[in-house]
Amino acid sequence: MRSAGSFIGGLLAGAALGATIALLYAPQSGEDTRKQIKKKVDELEDELDVLRGKLKTKGGELKEDIKQKIHEVEGRIEKMVNEYKKPQEAKAK
């Protein structure tokens, strides 16, 4: 999960850097360039917000899946312990 986040972060950073360099070399006024840079930054922030939301959702789903698996394993362990106890209790009687 962490490597995917790093990859996406790097991808977004690279896209931002590429867009900024392209804007800086474009033949236009400084004011227009600054406006375009601000627009691109705002777009990237929006994309990051969407990505954060998706990651939060996936994280919540993963958390629920883990809880369910833990519950299943606990049930199996309890069943195994009870099966082990039955012969031991019978011997004690």
Backbone atoms as SQL, in Angstrom:
CREATE TABLE atoms (id INTEGER PRIMARY KEY, chain TEXT, resi INTEGER, resn TEXT, atom TEXT, x REAL, y REAL, z REAL);
INSERT INTO atoms VALUES
  (1, 'A', 1, 'MET', 'N', 0.832, -1.179, 0.000),
  (2, 'A', 1, 'MET', 'CA', 0.000, 0.000, 0.000),
  (3, 'A', 1, 'MET', 'C', 0.875, 1.240, 0.000),
  (4, 'A', 2, 'ARG', 'N', 1.947, 1.205, 0.780),
  (5, 'A', 2, 'ARG', 'CA', 2.823, 2.350, 0.900),
  (6, 'A', 2, 'ARG', 'C', 3.554, 2.621, -0.411),
  (7, 'A', 3, 'SER', 'N', 4.000, 1.578, -1.119),
  (8, 'A', 3, 'SER', 'CA', 4.723, 1.780, -2.361),
  (9, 'A', 3, 'SER', 'C', 3.804, 2.350, -3.436),
  (10, 'A', 4, 'ALA', 'N', 2.539, 1.968, -3.433),
  (11, 'A', 4, 'ALA', 'CA', 1.589, 2.533, -4.393),
  (12, 'A', 4, 'ALA', 'C', 1.387, 4.012, -4.118),
  (13, 'A', 5, 'GLY', 'N', 1.292, 4.381, -2.850),
  (14, 'A', 5, 'GLY', 'CA', 1.147, 5.790, -2.486),
  (15, 'A', 5, 'GLY', 'C', 2.370, 6.585, -2.877),
  (16, 'A', 6, 'SER', 'N', 3.554, 6.005, -2.695),
  (17, 'A', 6, 'SER', 'CA', 4.794, 6.674, -3.076),
  (18, 'A', 6, 'SER', 'C', 4.846, 6.867, -4.581),
  (19, 'A', 7, 'PHE', 'N', 4.433, 5.833, -5.312),
  (20, 'A', 7, 'PHE', 'CA', 4.433, 5.926, -6.766),
  (21, 'A', 7, 'PHE', 'C', 3.494, 7.026, -7.240),
  (22, 'A', 8, 'ILE', 'N', 2.290, 7.047, -6.692),
  (23, 'A', 8, 'ILE', 'CA', 1.307, 8.056, -7.095),
  (24, 'A', 8, 'ILE', 'C', 1.785, 9.445, -6.709),
  (25, 'A', 9, 'GLY', 'N', 2.365, 9.573, -5.520),
  (26, 'A', 9, 'GLY', 'CA', 2.910, 10.863, -5.095),
  (27, 'A', 9, 'GLY', 'C', 4.001, 11.330, -6.034),
  (28, 'A', 10, 'GLY', 'N', 4.884, 10.422, -6.420),
  (29, 'A', 10, 'GLY', 'CA', 5.954, 10.760, -7.364),
  (30, 'A', 10, 'GLY', 'C', 5.406, 11.135, -8.724),
  (31, 'A', 11, 'LEU', 'N', 4.384, 10.414, -9.141),
  (32, 'A', 11, 'LEU', 'CA', 3.749, 10.703, -10.424),
  (33, 'A', 11, 'LEU', 'C', 3.138, 12.103, -10.428),
  (34, 'A', 12, 'LEU', 'N', 2.429, 12.443, -9.357),
  (35, 'A', 12, 'LEU', 'CA', 1.821, 13.773, -9.265),
  (36, 'A', 12, 'LEU', 'C', 2.882, 14.865, -9.176),
  (37, 'A', 13, 'ALA', 'N', 3.946, 14.607, -8.418),
  (38, 'A', 13, 'ALA', 'CA', 5.019, 15.594, -8.307),
  (39, 'A', 13, 'ALA', 'C', 5.685, 15.803, -9.661),
  (40, 'A', 14, 'GLY', 'N', 5.917, 14.719, -10.387),
  (41, 'A', 14, 'GLY', 'CA', 6.512, 14.825, -11.720),
  (42, 'A', 14, 'GLY', 'C', 5.617, 15.583, -12.682),
  (43, 'A', 15, 'ALA', 'N', 4.318, 15.321, -12.605),
  (44, 'A', 15, 'ALA', 'CA', 3.369, 16.032, -13.468),
  (45, 'A', 15, 'ALA', 'C', 3.357, 17.519, -13.142),
  (46, 'A', 16, 'ALA', 'N', 3.391, 17.839, -11.858),
  (47, 'A', 16, 'ALA', 'CA', 3.400, 19.246, -11.451),
  (48, 'A', 16, 'ALA', 'C', 4.671, 19.931, -11.920),
  (49, 'A', 17, 'LEU', 'N', 5.804, 19.267, -11.759),
  (50, 'A', 17, 'LEU', 'CA', 7.076, 19.848, -12.183),
  (51, 'A', 17, 'LEU', 'C', 7.096, 20.049, -13.691),
  (52, 'A', 18, 'GLY', 'N', 6.642, 19.053, -14.434),
  (53, 'A', 18, 'GLY', 'CA', 6.601, 19.167, -15.890),
  (54, 'A', 18, 'GLY', 'C', 5.694, 20.296, -16.348),
  (55, 'A', 19, 'ALA', 'N', 4.534, 20.413, -15.733),
  (56, 'A', 19, 'ALA', 'CA', 3.602, 21.485, -16.095),
  (57, 'A', 19, 'ALA', 'C', 4.191, 22.847, -15.763),
  (58, 'A', 20, 'THR', 'N', 4.855, 22.954, -14.627),
  (59, 'A', 20, 'THR', 'CA', 5.465, 24.228, -14.227),
  (60, 'A', 20, 'THR', 'C', 6.564, 24.627, -15.193),
  (61, 'A', 21, 'ILE', 'N', 7.418, 23.687, -15.552),
  (62, 'A', 21, 'ILE', 'CA', 8.501, 23.996, -16.498),
  (63, 'A', 21, 'ILE', 'C', 7.927, 24.409, -17.846),
  (64, 'A', 22, 'ALA', 'N', 6.901, 23.699, -18.307),
  (65, 'A', 22, 'ALA', 'CA', 6.278, 24.049, -19.586),
  (66, 'A', 22, 'ALA', 'C', 5.699, 25.456, -19.542),
  (67, 'A', 23, 'LEU', 'N', 5.074, 25.810, -18.425),
  (68, 'A', 23, 'LEU', 'CA', 4.495, 27.146, -18.305),
  (69, 'A', 23, 'LEU', 'C', 5.573, 28.222, -18.256),
  (70, 'A', 24, 'LEU', 'N', 6.667, 27.933, -17.586),
  (71, 'A', 24, 'LEU', 'CA', 7.734, 28.930, -17.465),
  (72, 'A', 24, 'LEU', 'C', 8.409, 29.208, -18.805),
  (73, 'A', 25, 'TYR', 'N', 8.433, 28.227, -19.681),
  (74, 'A', 25, 'TYR', 'CA', 9.054, 28.424, -20.988),
  (75, 'A', 25, 'TYR', 'C', 8.057, 28.873, -22.051),
  (76, 'A', 26, 'ALA', 'N', 6.807, 28.997, -21.703),
  (77, 'A', 26, 'ALA', 'CA', 5.785, 29.435, -22.657),
  (78, 'A', 26, 'ALA', 'C', 5.931, 30.933, -22.916),
  (79, 'A', 27, 'PRO', 'N', 5.726, 31.365, -24.162),
  (80, 'A', 27, 'PRO', 'CA', 5.863, 32.788, -24.503),
  (81, 'A', 27, 'PRO', 'C', 4.610, 33.582, -24.115),
  (82, 'A', 28, 'GLN', 'N', 4.521, 33.985, -22.853),
  (83, 'A', 28, 'GLN', 'CA', 3.387, 34.776, -22.385),
  (84, 'A', 28, 'GLN', 'C', 3.842, 35.660, -21.236),
  (85, 'A', 29, 'SER', 'N', 2.961, 36.528, -20.794),
  (86, 'A', 29, 'SER', 'CA', 3.332, 37.453, -19.722),
  (87, 'A', 29, 'SER', 'C', 3.492, 36.709, -18.400),
  (88, 'A', 30, 'GLY', 'N', 4.222, 37.318, -17.485),
  (89, 'A', 30, 'GLY', 'CA', 4.426, 36.729, -16.163),
  (90, 'A', 30, 'GLY', 'C', 3.119, 36.549, -15.416),
  (91, 'A', 31, 'GLU', 'N', 2.228, 37.522, -15.572),
  (92, 'A', 31, 'GLU', 'CA', 0.934, 37.440, -14.885),
  (93, 'A', 31, 'GLU', 'C', 0.129, 36.241, -15.386),
  (94, 'A', 32, 'ASP', 'N', 0.115, 36.049, -16.705),
  (95, 'A', 32, 'ASP', 'CA', -0.603, 34.901, -17.270),
  (96, 'A', 32, 'ASP', 'C', 0.025, 33.588, -16.808),
  (97, 'A', 33, 'THR', 'N', 1.346, 33.585, -16.767),
  (98, 'A', 33, 'THR', 'CA', 2.049, 32.381, -16.322),
  (99, 'A', 33, 'THR', 'C', 1.696, 32.062, -14.876),
  (100, 'A', 34, 'ARG', 'N', 1.695, 33.068, -14.014),
  (101, 'A', 34, 'ARG', 'CA', 1.354, 32.857, -12.605),
  (102, 'A', 34, 'ARG', 'C', -0.084, 32.346, -12.461),
  (103, 'A', 35, 'LYS', 'N', -0.995, 32.899, -13.272),
  (104, 'A', 35, 'LYS', 'CA', -2.384, 32.439, -13.226),
  (105, 'A', 35, 'LYS', 'C', -2.487, 30.966, -13.628),
  (106, 'A', 36, 'GLN', 'N', -1.746, 30.606, -14.674),
  (107, 'A', 36, 'GLN', 'CA', -1.789, 29.215, -15.124),
  (108, 'A', 36, 'GLN', 'C', -1.168, 28.280, -14.089),
  (109, 'A', 37, 'ILE', 'N', -0.076, 28.736, -13.463),
  (110, 'A', 37, 'ILE', 'CA', 0.549, 27.917, -12.422),
  (111, 'A', 37, 'ILE', 'C', -0.421, 27.722, -11.268),
  (112, 'A', 38, 'LYS', 'N', -1.087, 28.804, -10.850),
  (113, 'A', 38, 'LYS', 'CA', -2.057, 28.696, -9.757),
  (114, 'A', 38, 'LYS', 'C', -3.184, 27.739, -10.131),
  (115, 'A', 39, 'LYS', 'N', -3.649, 27.833, -11.378),
  (116, 'A', 39, 'LYS', 'CA', -4.716, 26.947, -11.837),
  (117, 'A', 39, 'LYS', 'C', -4.265, 25.489, -11.781),
  (118, 'A', 40, 'LYS', 'N', -3.047, 25.219, -12.241),
  (119, 'A', 40, 'LYS', 'CA', -2.527, 23.849, -12.222),
  (120, 'A', 40, 'LYS', 'C', -2.362, 23.344, -10.791),
  (121, 'A', 41, 'VAL', 'N', -1.868, 24.209, -9.906),
  (122, 'A', 41, 'VAL', 'CA', -1.712, 23.824, -8.503),
  (123, 'A', 41, 'VAL', 'C', -3.075, 23.500, -7.899),
  (124, 'A', 42, 'ASP', 'N', -4.068, 24.327, -8.194),
  (125, 'A', 42, 'ASP', 'CA', -5.422, 24.072, -7.688),
  (126, 'A', 42, 'ASP', 'C', -5.966, 22.738, -8.210),
  (127, 'A', 43, 'GLU', 'N', -5.712, 22.457, -9.492),
  (128, 'A', 43, 'GLU', 'CA', -6.163, 21.192, -10.073),
  (129, 'A', 43, 'GLU', 'C', -5.485, 20.008, -9.384),
  (130, 'A', 44, 'LEU', 'N', -4.179, 20.140, -9.139),
  (131, 'A', 44, 'LEU', 'CA', -3.453, 19.064, -8.467),
  (132, 'A', 44, 'LEU', 'C', -3.946, 18.871, -7.038),
  (133, 'A', 45, 'GLU', 'N', -4.254, 19.965, -6.356),
  (134, 'A', 45, 'GLU', 'CA', -4.799, 19.856, -4.999),
  (135, 'A', 45, 'GLU', 'C', -6.133, 19.122, -5.017),
  (136, 'A', 46, 'ASP', 'N', -6.958, 19.431, -6.015),
  (137, 'A', 46, 'ASP', 'CA', -8.239, 18.731, -6.141),
  (138, 'A', 46, 'ASP', 'C', -8.019, 17.235, -6.384),
  (139, 'A', 47, 'GLU', 'N', -7.065, 16.913, -7.267),
  (140, 'A', 47, 'GLU', 'CA', -6.763, 15.509, -7.538),
  (141, 'A', 47, 'GLU', 'C', -6.262, 14.810, -6.279),
  (142, 'A', 48, 'LEU', 'N', -5.439, 15.498, -5.510),
  (143, 'A', 48, 'LEU', 'CA', -4.937, 14.922, -4.261),
  (144, 'A', 48, 'LEU', 'C', -6.070, 14.685, -3.270),
  (145, 'A', 49, 'ASP', 'N', -7.013, 15.609, -3.205),
  (146, 'A', 49, 'ASP', 'CA', -8.164, 15.433, -2.310),
  (147, 'A', 49, 'ASP', 'C', -8.970, 14.195, -2.703),
  (148, 'A', 50, 'VAL', 'N', -9.174, 14.019, -4.007),
  (149, 'A', 50, 'VAL', 'CA', -9.901, 12.840, -4.492),
  (150, 'A', 50, 'VAL', 'C', -9.127, 11.573, -4.129),
  (151, 'A', 51, 'LEU', 'N', -7.814, 11.610, -4.354),
  (152, 'A', 51, 'LEU', 'CA', -6.975, 10.455, -4.045),
  (153, 'A', 51, 'LEU', 'C', -6.995, 10.144, -2.553),
  (154, 'A', 52, 'ARG', 'N', -6.917, 11.170, -1.723),
  (155, 'A', 52, 'ARG', 'CA', -6.988, 10.965, -0.270),
  (156, 'A', 52, 'ARG', 'C', -8.304, 10.289, 0.115),
  (157, 'A', 53, 'GLY', 'N', -9.392, 10.759, -0.495),
  (158, 'A', 53, 'GLY', 'CA', -10.697, 10.160, -0.211),
  (159, 'A', 53, 'GLY', 'C', -10.744, 8.690, -0.602),
  (160, 'A', 54, 'LYS', 'N', -10.195, 8.379, -1.775),
  (161, 'A', 54, 'LYS', 'CA', -10.177, 6.987, -2.224),
  (162, 'A', 54, 'LYS', 'C', -9.320, 6.132, -1.297),
  (163, 'A', 55, 'LEU', 'N', -8.160, 6.661, -0.913),
  (164, 'A', 55, 'LEU', 'CA', -7.280, 5.910, -0.018),
  (165, 'A', 55, 'LEU', 'C', -7.930, 5.696, 1.342),
  (166, 'A', 56, 'LYS', 'N', -8.639, 6.711, 1.819),
  (167, 'A', 56, 'LYS', 'CA', -9.318, 6.590, 3.107),
  (168, 'A', 56, 'LYS', 'C', -10.403, 5.515, 3.028),
  (169, 'A', 57, 'THR', 'N', -11.136, 5.510, 1.929),
  (170, 'A', 57, 'THR', 'CA', -12.177, 4.504, 1.729),
  (171, 'A', 57, 'THR', 'C', -11.570, 3.107, 1.673),
  (172, 'A', 58, 'LYS', 'N', -10.512, 2.961, 0.882),
  (173, 'A', 58, 'LYS', 'CA', -9.852, 1.656, 0.766),
  (174, 'A', 58, 'LYS', 'C', -9.281, 1.229, 2.111),
  (175, 'A', 59, 'GLY', 'N', -8.719, 2.178, 2.850),
  (176, 'A', 59, 'GLY', 'CA', -8.181, 1.868, 4.173),
  (177, 'A', 59, 'GLY', 'C', -9.264, 1.375, 5.107),
  (178, 'A', 60, 'GLY', 'N', -10.432, 2.011, 5.052),
  (179, 'A', 60, 'GLY', 'CA', -11.563, 1.577, 5.876),
  (180, 'A', 60, 'GLY', 'C', -12.028, 0.182, 5.496),
  (181, 'A', 61, 'GLU', 'N', -12.068, -0.080, 4.186),
  (182, 'A', 61, 'GLU', 'CA', -12.472, -1.407, 3.723),
  (183, 'A', 61, 'GLU', 'C', -11.466, -2.459, 4.178),
  (184, 'A', 62, 'LEU', 'N', -10.191, -2.123, 4.066),
  (185, 'A', 62, 'LEU', 'CA', -9.143, -3.049, 4.487),
  (186, 'A', 62, 'LEU', 'C', -9.238, -3.323, 5.985),
  (187, 'A', 63, 'LYS', 'N', -9.505, -2.281, 6.751),
  (188, 'A', 63, 'LYS', 'CA', -9.644, -2.432, 8.201),
  (189, 'A', 63, 'LYS', 'C', -10.785, -3.392, 8.532),
  (190, 'A', 64, 'GLU', 'N', -11.911, -3.238, 7.851),
  (191, 'A', 64, 'GLU', 'CA', -13.054, -4.121, 8.090),
  (192, 'A', 64, 'GLU', 'C', -12.736, -5.556, 7.684),
  (193, 'A', 65, 'ASP', 'N', -12.037, -5.720, 6.560),
  (194, 'A', 65, 'ASP', 'CA', -11.646, -7.067, 6.134),
  (195, 'A', 65, 'ASP', 'C', -10.747, -7.730, 7.177),
  (196, 'A', 66, 'ILE', 'N', -9.811, -6.967, 7.709),
  (197, 'A', 66, 'ILE', 'CA', -8.899, -7.503, 8.725),
  (198, 'A', 66, 'ILE', 'C', -9.666, -7.885, 9.986),
  (199, 'A', 67, 'LYS', 'N', -10.597, -7.025, 10.405),
  (200, 'A', 67, 'LYS', 'CA', -11.407, -7.343, 11.588),
  (201, 'A', 67, 'LYS', 'C', -12.163, -8.653, 11.384),
  (202, 'A', 68, 'GLN', 'N', -12.734, -8.819, 10.197),
  (203, 'A', 68, 'GLN', 'CA', -13.496, -10.031, 9.904),
  (204, 'A', 68, 'GLN', 'C', -12.586, -11.256, 9.944),
  (205, 'A', 69, 'LYS', 'N', -11.412, -11.153, 9.345),
  (206, 'A', 69, 'LYS', 'CA', -10.476, -12.287, 9.347),
  (207, 'A', 69, 'LYS', 'C', -10.040, -12.625, 10.769),
  (208, 'A', 70, 'ILE', 'N', -9.778, -11.617, 11.574),
  (209, 'A', 70, 'ILE', 'CA', -9.390, -11.851, 12.968),
  (210, 'A', 70, 'ILE', 'C', -10.510, -12.583, 13.702),
  (211, 'A', 71, 'HIS', 'N', -11.740, -12.146, 13.479),
  (212, 'A', 71, 'HIS', 'CA', -12.889, -12.791, 14.126),
  (213, 'A', 71, 'HIS', 'C', -12.990, -14.262, 13.703),
  (214, 'A', 72, 'GLU', 'N', -12.777, -14.524, 12.417),
  (215, 'A', 72, 'GLU', 'CA', -12.829, -15.900, 11.921),
  (216, 'A', 72, 'GLU', 'C', -11.736, -16.755, 12.567),
  (217, 'A', 73, 'VAL', 'N', -10.526, -16.212, 12.642),
  (218, 'A', 73, 'VAL', 'CA', -9.411, -16.952, 13.232),
  (219, 'A', 73, 'VAL', 'C', -9.662, -17.193, 14.716),
  (220, 'A', 74, 'GLU', 'N', -10.190, -16.193, 15.409),
  (221, 'A', 74, 'GLU', 'CA', -10.520, -16.374, 16.831),
  (222, 'A', 74, 'GLU', 'C', -11.519, -17.511, 17.008),
  (223, 'A', 75, 'GLY', 'N', -12.516, -17.565, 16.130),
  (224, 'A', 75, 'GLY', 'CA', -13.513, -18.636, 16.195),
  (225, 'A', 75, 'GLY', 'C', -12.883, -20.005, 15.985),
  (226, 'A', 76, 'ARG', 'N', -11.980, -20.096, 15.018),
  (227, 'A', 76, 'ARG', 'CA', -11.300, -21.369, 14.765),
  (228, 'A', 76, 'ARG', 'C', -10.442, -21.783, 15.960),
  (229, 'A', 77, 'ILE', 'N', -9.721, -20.823, 16.519),
  (230, 'A', 77, 'ILE', 'CA', -8.869, -21.120, 17.674),
  (231, 'A', 77, 'ILE', 'C', -9.719, -21.586, 18.847),
  (232, 'A', 78, 'GLU', 'N', -10.822, -20.896, 19.086),
  (233, 'A', 78, 'GLU', 'CA', -11.708, -21.279, 20.190),
  (234, 'A', 78, 'GLU', 'C', -12.246, -22.695, 19.981),
  (235, 'A', 79, 'LYS', 'N', -12.620, -23.006, 18.751),
  (236, 'A', 79, 'LYS', 'CA', -13.125, -24.342, 18.439),
  (237, 'A', 79, 'LYS', 'C', -12.041, -25.392, 18.686),
  (238, 'A', 80, 'MET', 'N', -10.807, -25.106, 18.256),
  (239, 'A', 80, 'MET', 'CA', -9.704, -26.047, 18.456),
  (240, 'A', 80, 'MET', 'C', -9.418, -26.255, 19.942),
  (241, 'A', 81, 'VAL', 'N', -9.447, -25.175, 20.703),
  (242, 'A', 81, 'VAL', 'CA', -9.199, -25.275, 22.145),
  (243, 'A', 81, 'VAL', 'C', -10.281, -26.123, 22.799),
  (244, 'A', 82, 'ASN', 'N', -11.525, -25.882, 22.437),
  (245, 'A', 82, 'ASN', 'CA', -12.635, -26.661, 23.008),
  (246, 'A', 82, 'ASN', 'C', -12.524, -28.142, 22.649),
  (247, 'A', 83, 'GLU', 'N', -12.132, -28.433, 21.405),
  (248, 'A', 83, 'GLU', 'CA', -11.963, -29.826, 20.995),
  (249, 'A', 83, 'GLU', 'C', -10.817, -30.480, 21.763),
  (250, 'A', 84, 'TYR', 'N', -9.784, -29.724, 22.049),
  (251, 'A', 84, 'TYR', 'CA', -8.653, -30.249, 22.819),
  (252, 'A', 84, 'TYR', 'C', -9.055, -30.496, 24.274),
  (253, 'A', 85, 'LYS', 'N', -9.887, -29.615, 24.801),
  (254, 'A', 85, 'LYS', 'CA', -10.297, -29.728, 26.206),
  (255, 'A', 85, 'LYS', 'C', -11.199, -30.935, 26.447),
  (256, 'A', 86, 'LYS', 'N', -12.025, -31.303, 25.479),
  (257, 'A', 86, 'LYS', 'CA', -12.980, -32.407, 25.660),
  (258, 'A', 86, 'LYS', 'C', -12.284, -33.698, 26.095),
  (259, 'A', 87, 'PRO', 'N', -11.259, -34.173, 25.381),
  (260, 'A', 87, 'PRO', 'CA', -10.603, -35.411, 25.833),
  (261, 'A', 87, 'PRO', 'C', -9.908, -35.235, 27.185),
  (262, 'A', 88, 'GLN', 'N', -9.377, -34.060, 27.430),
  (263, 'A', 88, 'GLN', 'CA', -8.691, -33.816, 28.697),
  (264, 'A', 88, 'GLN', 'C', -9.680, -33.851, 29.862),
  (265, 'A', 89, 'GLU', 'N', -10.843, -33.280, 29.653),
  (266, 'A', 89, 'GLU', 'CA', -11.868, -33.272, 30.699),
  (267, 'A', 89, 'GLU', 'C', -12.404, -34.685, 30.939),
  (268, 'A', 90, 'ALA', 'N', -12.513, -35.463, 29.866),
  (269, 'A', 90, 'ALA', 'CA', -12.999, -36.844, 29.994),
  (270, 'A', 90, 'ALA', 'C', -12.002, -37.687, 30.786),
  (271, 'A', 91, 'LYS', 'N', -10.719, -37.458, 30.586),
  (272, 'A', 91, 'LYS', 'CA', -9.688, -38.193, 31.328),
  (273, 'A', 91, 'LYS', 'C', -9.721, -37.830, 32.807),
  (274, 'A', 92, 'ALA', 'N', -10.031, -36.590, 33.104),
  (275, 'A', 92, 'ALA', 'CA', -10.039, -36.116, 34.487),
  (276, 'A', 92, 'ALA', 'C', -11.198, -36.718, 35.279),
  (277, 'A', 93, 'LYS', 'N', -12.250, -37.130, 34.625),
  (278, 'A', 93, 'LYS', 'CA', -13.434, -37.670, 35.324),
  (279, 'A', 93, 'LYS', 'C', -13.234, -39.067, 35.668);
